[in-house]
Amino acid sequence: MIQAVVFAITIFIGWIIFDGIKHKKIIIENVWAGLVAAIVAGIVWYLLFIIF
């Protein structure tokens, strides 16, 4: 469970950094998109951890 949370946080931070560099500013829509992507990635990571 901890691995999935750390993975999701890493995805979120990476998404924000990438968008900040790409757009030269942080846009709230990109923050929400990063949050959704991180949550989905964390859930998938956790499900994969349970299955395998």
PAZAPA-4460 file (N, C-alpha, C; in steps of 0.05 Angstrom, whole numbers, plus 32768, in hexadecimal, padded with zeros to 4 digits):
% residues 52
    n_x    n_y    n_z   ca_x   ca_y   ca_z    c_x    c_y    c_z   seq   type   mol
   8011   7FE8   8000   8000   8000   8000   8011   8019   8000     1      M     A
   8027   8019   8010   8039   8030   8011   8046   8035   7FF6     2      I     A
   804D   801F   7FE8   8059   8022   7FCE   8046   802F   7FBA     3      Q     A
   802D   8029   7FBB   801A   8035   7FA9   8017   8053   7FAF     4      A     A
   8016   805A   7FC8   8014   8076   7FD0   802C   8086   7FC7     5      V     A
   8044   807B   7FCC   805C   8088   7FC4   805D   808B   7FA5     6      V     A
   8055   8076   7F97   8054   8077   7F7A   8041   808D   7F70     7      F     A
   8029   808F   7F7D   8016   80A3   7F75   8020   80BF   7F7A     8      A     A
   802D   80C3   7F91   8038   80DE   7F98   804E   80E5   7F84     9      I     A
   805F   80D1   7F7D   8074   80D6   7F69   8069   80DE   7F4E    10      T     A
   8054   80D0   7F45   8047   80D6   7F2C   803C   80F3   7F2D    11      I     A
   802F   80FA   7F43   8023   8115   7F45   8039   812A   7F44    12      F     A
   804E   8127   7F53   8063   813B   7F54   8071   813D   7F39    13      I     A
   8076   8126   7F2C   8082   8126   7F12   8070   8134   7EFD    14      G     A
   8056   812F   7EFF   8043   813C   7EEC   8044   815A   7EF0    15      W     A
   8044   8163   7F09   8044   8180   7F0E   805E   818D   7F04    16      I     A
   8074   8180   7F0A   808E   818A   7F01   808F   818C   7EE2    17      I     A
   8086   8176   7ED5   8087   8176   7EB8   8075   818C   7EAC    18      F     A
   805D   818F   7EB6   804B   81A4   7EAC   8056   81C0   7EB3    19      D     A
   8062   81C3   7ECA   806E   81DD   7ED0   8084   81E4   7EBD    20      G     A
   8094   81D1   7EB5   80AA   81D6   7EA2   809E   81DB   7E86    21      I     A
   808A   81CB   7E7F   807F   81CC   7E64   8070   81E6   7E5F    22      K     A
   805F   81EE   7E72   804E   8206   7E6F   8059   821F   7E7C    23      H     A
   806F   821D   7E8A   807C   8233   7E98   806B   823E   7EAF    24      K     A
   8055   8231   7EB5   8044   8238   7ECC   8033   8220   7ED4    25      K     A
   8029   8220   7EEC   8019   820A   7EF5   7FFC   8212   7EF2    26      I     A
   7FED   8202   7EE2   7FD1   8207   7EDC   7FC0   81F3   7EED    27      I     A
   7FAB   81FD   7EF9   7F9A   81ED   7F0B   7F8F   81D4   7EFE    28      I     A
   7F89   81D6   7EE4   7F7E   81BF   7ED5   7F93   81A9   7ED4    29      E     A
   7FAD   81B1   7ED1   7FC2   819E   7ECF   7FC7   8191   7EEB    30      N     A
   7FC3   81A0   7F00   7FC5   8195   7F1B   7FB0   817F   7F1F    31      V     A
   7F97   8185   7F17   7F82   8171   7F1A   7F87   8159   7F08    32      W     A
   7F91   815E   7EF0   7F97   8147   7EDE   7FAE   8136   7EEA    33      A     A
   7FC2   8143   7EF6   7FD7   8134   7F03   7FCD   8124   7F1C    34      G     A
   7FBB   8130   7F2A   7FAF   8123   7F42   7F9F   810A   7F39    35      L     A
   7F8F   810D   7F25   7F7F   80F6   7F1B   7F92   80E0   7F10    36      V     A
   7FA6   80E8   7F01   7FB9   80D5   7EF6   7FC8   80C6   7F0D    37      A     A
   7FCF   80D5   7F22   7FDD   80C9   7F39   7FCB   80B6   7F48    38      A     A
   7FB2   80BD   7F4B   7FA0   80AB   7F5A   7F9B   8091   7F4A    39      I     A
   7F97   8094   7F30   7F93   807C   7F1F   7FAC   806B   7F1F    40      V     A
   7FC4   8078   7F1C   7FDD   8069   7F1C   7FE1   805A   7F37    41      A     A
   7FDA   8067   7F4D   7FDD   805A   7F67   7FCA   8043   7F6A    42      G     A
   7FB2   8045   7F61   7F9F   802F   7F63   7FA8   8018   7F51    43      I     A
   7FB1   801D   7F39   7FBA   8008   7F27   7FD3   7FFB   7F33    44      V     A
   7FE5   800A   7F3E   7FFD   7FFF   7F4A   7FF5   7FED   7F62    45      W     A
   7FE3   7FF5   7F72   7FDA   7FE5   7F89   7FCC   7FCB   7F7F    46      Y     A
   7FBC   7FCD   7F6B   7FAE   7FB5   7F60   7FC3   7FA2   7F54    47      L     A
   7FD7   7FAC   7F47   7FEC   7F9B   7F3C   7FFB   7F8D   7F53    48      L     A
   8000   7F9C   7F68   800E   7F91   7F7F   7FFE   7F7B   7F8C    49      F     A
   7FE3   7F7E   7F8D   7FD2   7F69   7F99   7FD2   7F50   7F87    50      I     A
   7FCF   7F55   7F6D   7FCD   7F3E   7F5A   7FE7   7F2E   7F58    51      I     A
   7FFD   7F3C   7F56   8017   7F2E   7F53   8025   7F2E   7F6D    52      F     A
***
